[in-house]
Amino acid sequence: MARRRRAREVALQMLFQRDFNPEIAAHAVRSMIEEQIPEEALRQFAWQLFAGVIETRPMLDEQIEAAAKNWTLKRMAPIDRNILRMGTWELLFTDTPHQVVIDEAVELAKRYGTAQSSQFVNGILDRLVPSERRRPKTP
Protein backbone atom coordinates (compact mmCIF):
# COMPACT_ATOMS: atom_id res chain seq x y z
CA MET A 1 0.00 0.00 0.00
CA ALA A 2 3.00 2.34 0.25
CA ARG A 3 2.72 2.97 -3.51
CA ARG A 4 -0.77 4.32 -2.98
CA ARG A 5 0.46 6.73 -0.32
CA ARG A 6 1.75 9.12 -2.97
CA ALA A 7 -1.66 9.08 -4.67
CA ARG A 8 -3.30 9.85 -1.33
CA GLU A 9 -0.86 12.72 -0.74
CA VAL A 10 -1.63 14.26 -4.11
CA ALA A 11 -5.40 13.84 -3.63
CA LEU A 12 -5.06 15.47 -0.20
CA GLN A 13 -3.16 18.41 -1.68
CA MET A 14 -5.89 18.89 -4.29
CA LEU A 15 -8.64 18.71 -1.66
CA PHE A 16 -6.75 21.20 0.50
CA GLN A 17 -6.47 23.58 -2.46
CA ARG A 18 -10.15 23.09 -3.22
CA ASP A 19 -11.00 24.23 0.33
CA PHE A 20 -9.35 27.57 -0.38
CA ASN A 21 -10.37 27.83 -4.04
CA PRO A 22 -13.73 26.11 -4.59
CA GLU A 23 -13.75 27.27 -8.22
CA ILE A 24 -10.72 25.18 -9.20
CA ALA A 25 -11.65 23.35 -12.40
CA ALA A 26 -11.69 19.56 -12.65
CA HIS A 27 -9.33 19.62 -15.64
CA ALA A 28 -6.83 21.66 -13.60
CA VAL A 29 -6.94 19.06 -10.84
CA ARG A 30 -6.48 16.25 -13.37
CA SER A 31 -3.48 18.08 -14.86
CA MET A 32 -1.88 18.51 -11.44
CA ILE A 33 -2.41 14.83 -10.67
CA GLU A 34 -0.88 13.83 -14.01
CA GLU A 35 2.15 16.06 -13.39
CA GLN A 36 2.82 14.58 -9.97
CA ILE A 37 2.05 10.88 -10.46
CA PRO A 38 3.72 8.98 -13.32
CA GLU A 39 1.81 5.70 -13.03
CA GLU A 40 -1.67 5.57 -14.60
CA ALA A 41 -3.25 3.28 -11.98
CA LEU A 42 -2.11 5.61 -9.19
CA ARG A 43 -3.35 8.68 -11.09
CA GLN A 44 -6.75 7.01 -11.37
CA PHE A 45 -6.74 6.24 -7.65
CA ALA A 46 -5.85 9.85 -6.76
CA TRP A 47 -8.61 11.14 -9.04
CA GLN A 48 -11.09 8.65 -7.56
CA LEU A 49 -10.28 9.89 -4.05
CA PHE A 50 -10.54 13.54 -5.02
CA ALA A 51 -13.73 13.21 -7.07
CA GLY A 52 -15.34 10.85 -4.55
CA VAL A 53 -14.80 13.28 -1.69
CA ILE A 54 -16.08 16.24 -3.72
CA GLU A 55 -19.22 14.37 -4.83
CA THR A 56 -20.12 13.16 -1.33
CA ARG A 57 -18.71 15.98 0.76
CA PRO A 58 -21.94 17.06 2.53
CA MET A 59 -22.60 13.49 3.68
CA LEU A 60 -18.96 12.98 4.68
CA ASP A 61 -19.00 16.22 6.66
CA GLU A 62 -22.14 15.11 8.54
CA GLN A 63 -20.53 11.77 9.40
CA ILE A 64 -17.33 13.44 10.59
CA GLU A 65 -19.12 16.03 12.73
CA ALA A 66 -21.25 13.30 14.32
CA ALA A 67 -18.11 11.33 15.23
CA ALA A 68 -16.07 14.35 16.34
CA LYS A 69 -17.37 15.01 19.80
CA ASN A 70 -17.34 18.73 20.64
CA TRP A 71 -15.79 19.64 17.28
CA THR A 72 -17.21 21.32 14.21
CA LEU A 73 -15.59 21.14 10.81
CA LYS A 74 -14.94 24.88 10.90
CA ARG A 75 -12.88 24.48 14.07
CA MET A 76 -10.73 21.72 12.58
CA ALA A 77 -7.46 22.49 10.86
CA PRO A 78 -8.04 22.40 7.10
CA ILE A 79 -5.50 19.62 6.60
CA ASP A 80 -7.10 17.47 9.32
CA ARG A 81 -10.55 18.12 7.87
CA ASN A 82 -9.46 16.94 4.43
CA ILE A 83 -7.60 13.89 5.73
CA LEU A 84 -10.79 12.96 7.57
CA ARG A 85 -12.93 13.47 4.48
CA MET A 86 -10.64 11.31 2.40
CA GLY A 87 -10.39 8.58 5.05
CA THR A 88 -14.14 8.57 5.62
CA TRP A 89 -14.79 8.27 1.90
CA GLU A 90 -12.38 5.33 1.67
CA LEU A 91 -14.02 3.63 4.65
CA LEU A 92 -17.50 4.00 3.19
CA PHE A 93 -16.94 3.50 -0.53
CA THR A 94 -13.95 1.18 -1.04
CA ASP A 95 -12.99 -2.30 0.02
CA THR A 96 -9.62 -1.16 1.38
CA PRO A 97 -9.24 -2.75 4.84
CA HIS A 98 -10.20 -0.25 7.53
CA GLN A 99 -6.88 -0.72 9.31
CA VAL A 100 -5.05 0.34 6.14
CA VAL A 101 -7.32 3.36 5.62
CA ILE A 102 -6.78 4.55 9.19
CA ASP A 103 -3.03 3.87 9.12
CA GLU A 104 -2.61 5.79 5.86
CA ALA A 105 -4.66 8.72 7.20
CA VAL A 106 -2.61 8.78 10.40
CA GLU A 107 0.62 8.82 8.37
CA LEU A 108 -0.69 11.77 6.32
CA ALA A 109 -1.63 13.55 9.54
CA LYS A 110 1.85 12.98 10.98
CA ARG A 111 3.45 14.35 7.83
CA TYR A 112 1.20 17.33 7.12
CA GLY A 113 -0.66 18.09 10.35
CA THR A 114 0.19 19.28 13.83
CA ALA A 115 1.60 17.23 16.69
CA GLN A 116 -1.96 16.31 17.73
CA SER A 117 -3.34 15.62 14.25
CA SER A 118 -2.50 11.93 14.07
CA GLN A 119 -4.30 11.09 17.32
CA PHE A 120 -7.26 13.27 16.35
CA VAL A 121 -7.60 11.63 12.92
CA ASN A 122 -7.13 8.14 14.36
CA GLY A 123 -9.85 8.62 16.97
CA ILE A 124 -12.45 10.01 14.59
CA LEU A 125 -11.85 7.53 11.78
CA ASP A 126 -11.95 4.64 14.24
CA ARG A 127 -15.46 5.76 15.26
CA LEU A 128 -16.49 5.88 11.59
CA VAL A 129 -15.56 2.31 10.65
CA PRO A 130 -18.82 0.61 9.61
CA SER A 131 -19.61 -2.26 11.98
CA GLU A 132 -19.74 -4.81 9.16
CA ARG A 133 -16.13 -3.96 8.30
CA ARG A 134 -14.98 -4.69 11.85
CA ARG A 135 -16.20 -8.30 11.73
CA PRO A 136 -13.61 -10.86 10.70
CA LYS A 137 -14.34 -12.45 7.34
CA THR A 138 -15.47 -16.04 7.54
CA PRO A 139 -13.96 -18.53 5.11
C-alpha angles and dihedrals in degrees: 000000000000089000090060091052091079090053090050091050092052092046089050091051090051092048090048090052090047090056090060097035110031090175094065107132122240092235090055090053091048090051092051091049091050091050093052103038119053099188117081097215091053092046088054091049092050091049091047090053093047096044093041092054093046093049095048100030099121091053092044091050091052091051092048095048091049091053096041103080112213092358132108123198090245090059093051121093108259093240092051091047092054095044087053093048092050094045092047091050091051091049093051103036109029136057093232107133110262092234090058093047092051094043092051091048091049090051090051089049091051091050101042107018138065128281089272098043098090094054091044093051092044093052096048097044091048088058090050098055106117110243093237089060092055093059115094113248114252118225 
